[in-house]
Amino acid sequence: MDWIASHPWSDGKIGMVGGSYLGIVQWKLALLNNPHLKAISPVVSGYDDYRDRFYSTGGRHETR
């Protein structure tokens, strides 16, 4: 994000949108508290790696 914000064509404000994996990436980048990230719009994505994707309650690998 710092690289994007450093270019002359950027006003330094970054917004992200996307679904599935791209939504997950947005949640992860938001955790970094980068001052350039102003908005995210994750679509059809979970926010908790433990509960939303690969594991069931108690830690067992989820097979769907």
C-alpha positions in Angstrom: 0.0 0.0 0.0 2.9 2.3 0.7 4.2 1.7 -2.8 0.8 2.5 -4.4 0.5 5.7 -2.3 3.9 6.9 -3.2 3.2 7.3 -6.9 2.3 10.7 -8.4 -1.0 9.2 -9.9 -2.2 8.3 -6.4 -3.8 10.6 -3.9 -2.6 8.3 -1.1 -6.1 6.9 -0.3 -6.6 3.3 -1.0 -9.9 1.4 -1.1 -10.4 -2.3 -1.8 -13.3 -4.4 -3.1 -13.6 -8.0 -4.0 -15.1 -11.4 -3.1 -13.9 -14.7 -1.8 -10.1 -14.7 -1.6 -9.9 -11.0 -2.5 -12.2 -10.3 0.5 -10.0 -12.3 2.8 -7.0 -10.3 1.6 -8.8 -7.1 2.6 -9.4 -8.3 6.1 -5.8 -9.3 6.5 -4.5 -6.0 5.2 -6.9 -4.0 7.4 -5.2 -5.6 10.4 -1.9 -3.9 9.4 -3.5 -0.4 10.2 -1.8 1.1 7.2 -2.7 4.8 7.1 -3.4 4.7 3.3 -6.1 2.1 3.5 -9.4 4.1 3.9 -12.1 1.6 3.0 -12.6 -2.1 2.3 -15.7 -3.8 0.8 -15.2 -7.6 1.2 -17.9 -9.7 -0.4 -18.8 -13.3 0.4 -15.7 -13.8 2.6 -15.2 -14.8 6.1 -13.2 -12.9 8.6 -12.1 -15.6 11.0 -9.7 -18.2 9.6 -10.4 -20.6 12.4 -14.2 -20.6 12.3 -15.0 -19.6 8.7 -12.9 -21.8 6.4 -10.8 -24.8 7.3 -11.5 -25.9 10.8 -14.6 -26.9 12.7 -15.2 -26.1 16.4 -12.5 -27.8 18.4 -9.9 -27.7 15.7 -10.7 -30.7 13.5 -10.0 -30.1 9.8 -13.2 -29.4 8.0 -14.0 -31.6 4.9 -16.9 -30.4 2.9 
